[in-house]
Amino acid sequence: MLSRLDSLPRLLAGLQVGILGGLVILGWFVVLSSWYFRTPWALVNLFSASIRDSATWSYAFARTTWTGMAAHLFACGVLGMFIGWVLPRPHAGLRISLAGLAFGVVLSLMVYEFFWRRYVPLLNTYVPAVAILIVHLLFGLSLAQFPRFYGRLADEPPPSAPEEPAQQSTPGA
């Protein structure tokens, strides 16, 4: 059983790669929205309208756009922490995790199939399947960076108490 101090760098590295994946996916959504809708915020607003249970959604940047981005980044961060908790501790010097890539793609596919297709049914109408497949691959590639982020966190020694300077005695004093 891992102690809490051993699992904290793994969870934090998982959170970092999850948020990285979320930002990469948001960038891909902006590209897709610009290509299909001629405005960069349409897909994020579509997610936001589904989360807020709204029947209408707009193309322009609005307050609801923040809701969609925040919900997306929150979900990606939680999935990243889950991967940091589940994946074994990477070996020293390992920079990319094939298990992280496979697990990230599978987890992204599961979330898409069981959540997004149910709550955002218009997604299949507006976005082709190839673009959705690229989303899963981008998330998996981001999560494959887990060993690199973990290595940066785990190599640092824990903070220790500052050493007090040694007192020097002078002879004959």
Beta strands, then each sheet from edge to edge (+ up, - down):
end
